[in-house]
Amino acid sequence: MTKFNSLKSAFGISLLGSALLLGACSQPHPDVKARQDMMKNYGDAMKVMGGMVKNPDTFNAEVFKEQAAFVAEDSKNPWQHFESNEAIGNATEAVWARTDDFKMESENFQQVATQLNQVAQTATSADDVKPAFGELGKSCKSCHTDFKVKDDDE
């Protein structure tokens, strides 16, 4: 083997090792992935419900009920994935520095999600759910203000 081929092989092995290392580093912590997946699902449900609130002619009581029930039921799940301060992801340090405030925000989210679900189960129009839906949106925004790293579009 020539010196050039040895150098090429060493470079190739180094490049492959670097690529594998970068791939391993880019995988989010399991807790980060779990809570991001849940939050994305909340966002999707909020878009469906929000569309109906903004355009009352599109209100579909059954779909709204399903989405509200999903958010209410799932609202208690993501908080267990904030226990490790090694699983930072898009959370700010305030999650772990101000645990009482963060817990209060999570409890408020669960409460307003439950209230929206209760209202949604008997709703016949967007007007019926609009106030409770607004409270859920405020809860999301309130928590994101202090406890989520700002996105470029926020």
N, C-alpha and C positions, 0 to 999 in steps of 0.2 A: 504494500500500500504506500502510495507516495505521501509526502508531507502535506501536499495540497488536499488530498482525499481525507487524511486524518483530521486536518483542520476543518474541512467541510463536515465531516461526521460529528466532530465535537460541537461545532456550531449548531448543527441540526438537533443534536441531543439537548443542548442548552435551550434552544428555541422551543422544543417540544415540552421540556420541563417547565419553562416559564409559562407556556400556554396552559398547561395542566394546573399550575399553581394559581394563575389568574382565574381560571374557571372555578376552582374550589373556593377562592375568596369571594367570587361574585354571588355565590349562593347565599341568600339571606338566612339568618337565624330562623329555626322552625317557628318560634313564637312570633317573630316579625311577619313571616309569611302567613301564619294563621290569622293574625289580627288584620293584616292588610287585605286578605281575602274576604274576611267578614265585613270590613269597612267598605270594600268595593261593592259587596252585595247590598249593604245599606244604601249606598249611593245609587245603585241601580233601582232599588225600590223607591227611593226618594224621587228619582227622575220620573218614574211611572206615575206616582201619586201627584207630584208637582205639576206634571203636564195636565192632569185632570183638574187640579185646582186653578191653574192659569187659564185653562180653556174649559169652562164648565159644561159646554156642549158635548165634550168627550167623556164626561164622567160615567164610569161603569162601576156601579156599586160592588159587584162581585169581585172584580179585579182589585179595586181599592181595598176591600175587606181582606183579601188574600195578602196583599202587600203589607198592610198595617199589621196583620196577625204575624206575618213573618218577622217584621222588625221588632215587634213586642216580644215574641218568643225568643228571638236570637239576641235581644238586647243585653242579656245577662252573660253572654259568652265571651266576648273579647277581653274582658278585664283580667282574666287569669293569665293572659299572654303578655301582661305588662309587669310581671313579677321580677324577672331577671333584668338588672340594669346593664347586662351585656347584650340584651336584645333591643338595641336602641332604634334602629330603622329610622323612620320619620318622626319619632317622638323626640320631644325636647327633654333636656335634663330635668326640667320642672316636674315631669311625671314622678321622678324618684326623689327630688328635693322637696316637693310640696305634695306628699302623698295624701294628706287629708283633703286638700283642695281637689286633687285628681279624683279621689274616691267620691267626693261630693258631686262632681260633674258626672261621673259614671252613674251614680244613683239617680241623679236628675234625669239623665237620658233614659234610663229604664222606666222611670215614673211617667215621663211624658210620652214615651212609646206605648206604654200600657194604656194611658188615657186616650191616645189617638186610636188605638185598637178598639177600645170600648165604644167610642163615638162612631167609628167606622162600621161596626157590626149592625147598627140600625140606620145608618145614613142612607138618604135617598138622593142627595144632591151634593155638589161641591161646597155649597154654602154650609152644609152641616158639618163638614170636616175641616174647613178652612182655618178656624182658630186653633184647633188642636194640632193641625199640620204645621202651622206657623210656630207653635211652641217647640215642636220637634226640631224644626230647622234652626231655631234660636239655640237649642241645646247643642246641636252639632257645631254650630259656629262658635259658641262660647268655649267649648272644649278645644276646638282647633286653634283658637286665638292664643291660648297659653301653652298648650301641650302638644302641638304638632308643628314641625318645621314648615315654614312657609314655602309653598310652591312658587314657581316663577309667575304663575297666573293668578296668584292670590293677592 
